[in-house]
Amino acid sequence: MLIAVDFDGTIVEHKYPAIGKEKIFAFETLKALQSKGHLLILWTIRTGKELEDAVEYCRKNGIEFYAVNRTHPEEEIDEHISRKVNADLFIDDRNVGGFMGWGEIWQWINKDATDEETQNYQKRYLKAQRKTFCGFLQAIFCGK
């Protein structure tokens, strides 16, 4: 599948024009999607330096996109027309009903995953949630 993925509010928390904190399990899920052969498009409102920063942030976290704000890497961009891309699936925090979460996205896309694949994924996801929650508690009680 060709999958368009938003950046702010989806891969990271909304802090535009800064880069927010990574959403729990975003990069793990994106890597799992790529390992299954899906092509990822970064589809974002960002342009210029903010876009470069987002692409570099993703690259440092192990994600290289098939294309950025276009359907194919070789597609010419005309800044005077819409940057609508043609994808099989759009992952965006502005979906109807909001952002469902990366764990749910992985499970929805990988309906045919083996029980072992699903269990391994769920264990890693829960570990990431605990790590985030423990960091939250530490910030409250330790002032960090």
C-alpha positions as CSV (number, residue, x, y, z in Angstrom):
1,M,0.0,0.0,0.0
2,L,1.0,3.6,-0.5
3,I,0.4,5.3,2.9
4,A,0.4,9.1,3.4
5,V,1.4,10.0,7.0
6,D,0.9,13.4,8.6
7,F,3.7,14.8,10.9
8,D,2.3,17.2,13.5
9,G,-0.2,15.6,15.8
10,T,0.4,12.2,14.2
11,I,4.1,11.3,14.3
12,V,4.8,13.9,16.9
13,E,2.7,16.0,19.3
14,H,1.5,19.4,18.0
15,K,4.2,22.0,18.6
16,Y,4.4,23.5,15.1
17,P,6.6,25.2,14.0
18,A,8.8,23.4,16.6
19,I,9.0,19.6,16.6
20,G,6.9,18.0,19.3
21,K,7.6,14.9,21.3
22,E,7.3,11.6,19.5
23,K,3.9,10.0,19.7
24,I,4.1,6.6,21.5
25,F,5.2,3.9,19.1
26,A,5.1,6.1,16.0
27,F,8.4,5.1,14.6
28,E,8.1,1.5,15.6
29,T,4.9,1.3,13.7
30,L,6.2,3.1,10.7
31,K,9.2,0.8,10.6
32,A,6.9,-2.2,10.9
33,L,4.8,-0.9,7.9
34,Q,7.9,-0.4,5.8
35,S,9.2,-3.9,6.7
36,K,5.9,-5.3,5.3
37,G,6.6,-3.5,2.0
38,H,4.3,-0.4,2.4
39,L,5.6,2.8,0.8
40,L,5.3,5.8,3.2
41,I,4.7,9.4,2.1
42,L,5.3,12.2,4.5
43,W,2.2,14.4,3.9
44,T,2.4,17.6,5.9
45,I,1.6,21.3,5.9
46,R,5.3,22.0,6.6
47,T,7.5,23.7,4.0
48,G,11.0,25.1,3.8
49,K,13.2,24.8,6.9
50,E,10.3,23.3,9.0
51,L,9.8,20.5,6.4
52,E,13.6,19.8,6.3
53,D,13.6,19.6,10.1
54,A,10.7,17.1,10.1
55,V,12.3,14.9,7.4
56,E,15.7,14.9,9.3
57,Y,13.9,14.1,12.6
58,C,12.3,11.1,10.9
59,R,15.6,10.1,9.3
60,K,17.3,10.2,12.7
61,N,14.6,7.9,14.0
62,G,15.1,5.4,11.2
63,I,12.4,6.4,8.7
64,E,13.2,7.4,5.1
65,F,10.1,8.3,3.2
66,Y,9.3,7.1,-0.3
67,A,8.2,10.7,-1.1
68,V,7.6,14.0,0.7
69,N,4.4,16.1,0.0
70,R,4.0,14.3,-3.4
71,T,2.8,11.0,-4.6
72,H,6.1,10.0,-6.3
73,P,9.7,11.2,-5.5
74,E,10.1,12.4,-9.1
75,E,6.8,14.4,-9.2
76,E,7.3,18.1,-9.8
77,I,5.7,20.3,-7.2
78,D,3.8,23.5,-8.3
79,E,3.5,25.7,-5.3
80,H,0.4,27.3,-6.8
81,I,-1.7,24.1,-6.7
82,S,-2.9,21.8,-4.0
83,R,-0.4,19.2,-2.7
84,K,-3.0,16.5,-2.6
85,V,-1.4,13.1,-2.9
86,N,-2.8,9.9,-4.2
87,A,-2.5,7.2,-1.5
88,D,-4.3,4.1,-0.5
89,L,-4.4,5.1,3.2
90,F,-4.0,8.4,5.1
91,I,-2.8,8.4,8.7
92,D,-3.7,11.8,10.2
93,D,-4.8,13.2,13.5
94,R,-7.6,15.1,11.7
95,N,-9.4,11.9,10.5
96,V,-13.0,11.5,11.3
97,G,-13.1,10.4,14.9
98,G,-9.5,11.7,15.5
99,F,-6.2,9.8,15.8
100,M,-6.8,6.3,16.9
101,G,-3.2,5.6,18.1
102,W,-0.3,3.8,16.6
103,G,-1.0,0.5,18.2
104,E,-4.5,0.4,16.8
105,I,-3.2,1.5,13.3
106,W,-0.7,-1.4,13.3
107,Q,-3.3,-3.9,14.3
108,W,-5.8,-2.6,11.7
109,I,-3.3,-2.7,8.8
110,N,-1.9,-6.1,9.9
111,K,-5.1,-8.0,10.3
112,D,-3.4,-11.0,8.8
113,A,-0.4,-10.9,11.3
114,T,0.4,-14.1,13.1
115,D,-0.5,-14.3,16.8
116,E,3.2,-14.2,17.6
117,E,3.8,-11.0,15.6
118,T,0.8,-9.4,17.3
119,Q,1.9,-10.5,20.7
120,N,5.5,-9.2,20.2
121,Y,4.2,-5.9,18.9
122,Q,1.8,-5.6,21.9
123,K,4.6,-6.3,24.4
124,R,6.8,-3.6,22.9
125,Y,3.9,-1.2,22.7
126,L,3.0,-1.7,26.4
127,K,6.6,-1.3,27.4
128,A,6.8,2.0,25.5
129,Q,3.6,3.2,27.2
130,R,5.0,2.2,30.7
131,K,8.2,4.1,29.9
132,T,6.2,7.2,29.0
133,F,3.9,6.9,32.0
134,C,6.9,6.5,34.3
135,G,8.6,9.5,32.8
136,F,5.3,11.5,33.4
137,L,5.2,10.4,37.1
138,Q,8.9,11.2,37.6
139,A,8.2,14.7,36.2
140,I,5.3,15.2,38.6
141,F,6.9,13.8,41.8
142,C,10.6,14.6,41.1
143,G,10.2,18.0,39.4
144,K,12.0,16.9,36.3
